[in-house]
Structure formats: structure tokens, C-alpha cells
Amino acid sequence: MEERKQPFRLRLNLFDGIVLIVALAVGAFLLWNAFKPAASSVIEPSSTSTVRYTIRFQKMMEGTSALVQPGDVLVDTIKNYELGTVVAVETVPSQSQILDHDSRQYVLADVPGYEDALVTVEAPCTISSDTLLLDGGYTLRVGITTYIRSSGYMGSGPVVAIEREGLA
């Protein structure tokens, strides 16, 4: 009598399948870690400079922008970072977008009883290829909203302009 050899047949139950998938995932992760490129250890060149930036304190009650004076030291209210010294203050009317029903367009209109203050601040900073870091530790970008306090007042508003000085 001849013995019949049955072909190899892989039978997996649920537990074996889960163990196999986990083992393949761990192996793939280890291979990926072994062949990924090493992180570059090149230190980016940075320079120290002075920066002037303008913050728009929005919707201040009329007359309160007079509290902001050149020479005031500004501090971030969230993390207590020093943000620099006020160089100049300009008061402008506070404006808001409203819908003009006749032309069906949004237009800027003055808000009665409120004013905006354009506060120019000067601070030392470190400039690298992608960030502008104030010496107090605050990362500065145009468009971010800043929350500021000083002696006698608090304010908030976006950074609307940045001027770098002392770059060759």
C-alpha cells in the first residue's frame, strides 16, 4: 500500500492571525527604524539682532490708548515672556466689517466709542532660518494674537508688521 501525502495546508485561527499580524508590524517597524536616514546634526546659523514690530490693540475704549506710553515694558500675560519696550503709539479709529445691504458687500465702518492703538515695540531677538525668537523666549510671527500687560493696562491684538534691524 502506498501512503498518500497531503499537500501542506496552513490553517490559522483568530489568535494565530492576530499574533502573525503583530509580529509583522513589529518587524516592519524595526526595519523602518534601521534604514531611515539619521537626523541631521547640523546646527543652524543664528544671529542676534534688534527687531521692531507693530501690534494693533483692538477695540480699546476711547481715551484708553493714552495709557500706552513710549518706554513701557510689555510682558506676555500667558507665559510672562518679556516682549520688549514700546517705541511709538499711534491711535486710529476702530473699524469693523458691516454688511451694506444696498450693495450687498461688506464694508469697513468706524465703531463709535472705540479706538485701536498701533503700538510699535523694539526688542532684542535671535534670528534663525525659520524663527524669530525674542530674548524673553517668545516666538514672533505676523498674524499671531498677542496678549500683553504693562503697568496700568492690558491689551490684545495681532502682530501686523515686523522690521528686522542690524542684518548685514
C-alpha positions as CSV (number, residue, x, y, z in Angstrom):
1,M,0.0,0.0,0.0
2,E,1.1,3.4,-0.9
3,E,0.9,6.3,1.6
4,R,-0.8,9.4,0.4
5,K,0.9,12.6,1.1
6,Q,-1.4,15.5,1.6
7,P,-0.3,18.9,0.4
8,F,0.7,21.5,3.0
9,R,-2.3,23.5,4.2
10,L,-2.0,26.4,6.6
11,R,-4.8,26.7,9.0
12,L,-4.9,29.8,11.2
13,N,-7.4,30.5,13.9
14,L,-8.2,34.1,15.1
15,F,-5.4,34.1,17.8
16,D,-2.7,32.9,15.4
17,G,-3.8,35.6,12.8
18,I,-3.5,38.4,15.4
19,V,-0.1,37.1,16.6
20,L,1.1,36.9,13.0
21,I,-0.1,40.5,12.2
22,V,1.6,41.9,15.3
23,A,4.8,40.1,14.6
24,L,4.8,41.5,11.0
25,A,4.1,45.0,12.2
26,V,7.0,44.9,14.8
27,G,9.3,43.6,12.1
28,A,8.3,46.3,9.7
29,F,8.8,49.0,12.4
30,L,12.3,47.6,13.2
31,L,13.3,47.6,9.5
32,W,12.0,51.1,9.1
33,N,14.0,52.3,12.1
34,A,17.1,50.6,10.8
35,F,17.0,52.1,7.3
36,K,15.6,55.6,7.9
37,P,18.1,58.5,7.4
38,A,19.8,59.8,10.5
39,A,18.7,63.2,11.8
40,S,21.0,65.9,10.7
41,S,23.2,67.3,13.4
42,V,24.0,70.5,11.6
43,I,23.4,73.5,13.8
44,E,21.6,76.3,12.0
45,P,23.4,79.6,12.0
46,S,21.6,82.2,14.0
47,S,22.3,85.9,14.6
48,T,21.4,88.3,17.2
49,S,19.6,91.5,16.2
50,T,17.1,94.1,17.2
51,V,13.5,93.8,15.9
52,R,10.8,96.3,15.7
53,Y,7.2,95.0,15.4
54,T,3.8,96.6,15.5
55,I,0.8,95.3,17.5
56,R,-2.7,96.5,16.9
57,F,-4.5,96.8,20.2
58,Q,-8.1,96.4,19.1
59,K,-11.3,98.0,20.4
60,M,-10.0,100.0,23.3
61,M,-12.4,102.4,24.9
62,E,-11.9,105.9,23.6
63,G,-9.0,107.6,25.5
64,T,-7.5,104.5,27.0
65,S,-4.8,104.3,24.3
66,A,-3.2,107.3,26.1
67,L,-2.2,104.9,28.9
68,V,0.3,103.3,26.5
69,Q,3.5,105.4,26.6
70,P,6.9,105.1,24.9
71,G,9.3,103.4,27.3
72,D,6.7,101.0,28.8
73,V,8.0,97.4,29.1
74,L,5.5,94.9,27.7
75,V,5.1,91.4,29.1
76,D,3.1,88.4,27.7
77,T,0.1,87.7,30.0
78,I,0.1,83.9,29.3
79,K,3.7,82.8,30.0
80,N,5.3,86.1,31.4
81,Y,7.7,86.4,28.5
82,E,9.2,89.9,28.2
83,L,8.2,91.3,24.8
84,G,10.2,94.5,24.6
85,T,9.9,98.2,25.0
86,V,7.3,100.5,23.5
87,V,8.8,102.9,21.0
88,A,5.8,104.6,19.5
89,V,2.0,104.7,19.8
90,E,-0.5,105.7,17.1
91,T,-4.2,106.0,17.7
92,V,-6.5,105.1,14.9
93,P,-10.3,104.7,14.7
94,S,-11.5,101.2,15.4
95,Q,-13.1,99.7,12.4
96,S,-15.3,96.6,11.8
97,Q,-16.8,95.0,8.8
98,I,-20.5,95.5,8.3
99,L,-22.9,94.4,5.6
100,D,-24.0,97.2,3.2
101,H,-27.5,96.0,2.3
102,D,-27.8,98.2,-0.8
103,S,-24.6,97.0,-2.5
104,R,-24.6,93.6,-0.8
105,Q,-20.9,93.9,0.2
106,Y,-19.0,94.0,3.4
107,V,-17.5,97.5,4.1
108,L,-15.3,98.9,6.8
109,A,-17.1,101.2,9.2
110,D,-15.9,103.1,12.3
111,V,-17.1,101.7,15.6
112,P,-18.3,104.6,17.8
113,G,-16.8,104.8,21.3
114,Y,-13.7,102.6,20.5
115,E,-10.3,103.1,19.1
116,D,-7.3,101.0,18.0
117,A,-3.8,101.6,19.1
118,L,-0.9,100.7,16.8
119,V,1.9,100.1,19.3
120,T,5.5,99.8,17.9
121,V,7.8,97.7,20.1
122,E,11.5,97.2,20.0
123,A,13.2,94.1,21.4
124,P,16.4,92.1,21.1
125,C,16.0,88.8,19.3
126,T,17.7,85.8,17.8
127,I,17.1,85.1,14.2
128,S,17.5,81.6,12.7
129,S,16.5,80.3,9.3
130,D,12.8,79.7,10.2
131,T,12.1,81.5,13.5
132,L,12.4,84.9,15.1
133,L,12.8,84.3,18.9
134,L,12.7,87.3,21.3
135,D,15.2,87.2,24.1
136,G,12.4,86.6,26.5
137,G,11.6,83.3,24.8
138,Y,8.6,84.4,22.7
139,T,8.4,83.2,19.1
140,L,7.3,86.2,16.9
141,R,5.2,85.9,13.7
142,V,3.0,88.3,11.8
143,G,-0.7,87.5,12.4
144,I,-0.5,85.9,15.8
145,T,-2.6,87.4,18.5
146,T,-0.6,88.6,21.5
147,Y,-2.0,89.2,25.0
148,I,0.0,91.9,26.7
149,R,0.2,93.6,30.0
150,S,2.2,96.5,31.3
151,S,1.9,98.9,34.3
152,G,-1.7,100.1,34.4
153,Y,-3.2,98.4,31.3
154,M,-3.7,95.2,29.4
155,G,-4.4,94.7,25.7
156,S,-4.6,92.1,22.9
157,G,-4.3,92.1,19.2
158,P,-2.5,90.8,16.2
159,V,1.1,91.5,15.2
160,V,0.7,93.4,12.0
161,A,4.3,94.2,10.9
162,I,7.9,93.1,11.7
163,E,11.0,95.0,10.8
164,R,14.4,93.4,11.4
165,E,17.4,95.7,12.1
166,G,21.1,95.1,12.2
167,L,21.3,92.5,9.5
168,A,24.2,92.6,7.1
